[in-house]
Every structure is written in structure tokens, then in C-alpha cells.
Amino acid sequence: MKKIVETVGFLVFIQGVGGLLYEWTGWFRFWTLVRHIDFLGDRMLFVNIVLVVAGAAVMIAADSIKT
């Protein structure tokens, strides 16, 4: 279970980083999922920062899971 939570946290973190890179440089256009959600159109930078923080928090919280 710990590895699954760490993997989910890593994927969320990578989505946020990829979204930030897309916002700042235009790279990773097809790779980020947040870009494809229409109602987040003008809040994409904020959402990507939240994804980075949430992904890091999930990865840190995965250490508290006992195996």
C-alpha cells in the first residue's frame, strides 16, 4: 500500500511540474492533464502549484504508513 500511495503522489507531483513547465516554456503540451480541463482555463498556474504541493505532501505522508 505504501508504494501505491508514493506512486500516486509522484504522479500528481509530476503533473504539477509538467503543468508549470508548460505554463512557463510551452513544453509538455500533450502530457499535462490539467490543460485539457476547460473550467480550469484561467486558473492553470494556481492548480499546477497546488498539484506540486499536494503531490509532495502525499509522498511525505506515505512514510507514515506501516507495512
TAQUI-V737366 format. One record per backbone hydrogen bond with DSSP energy under -0.5 kcal/mol. NH is the residue of the N-H (numbers start at 0). CO is the residue of the C=O. If there is no record, write none. Layout:
nh: (NH/NH)
co: (CO/CO)
This chain:
nh: (4/5/6/7/8/9/10/11/12/13/14/15/16/17/18/19/20/21/22/23/24/25/25/26/31/35/36/37/39/40/42/43/46/47/48/49/50/51/52/53/54/55/56/57/58/59/60/61/62/63/64)
co: (0/1/2/3/4/5/6/7/8/9/10/11/12/13/14/15/16/17/18/19/20/20/21/20/27/32/33/35/36/37/39/40/42/43/44/45/46/47/48/49/50/51/52/53/54/55/56/57/59/60/61)
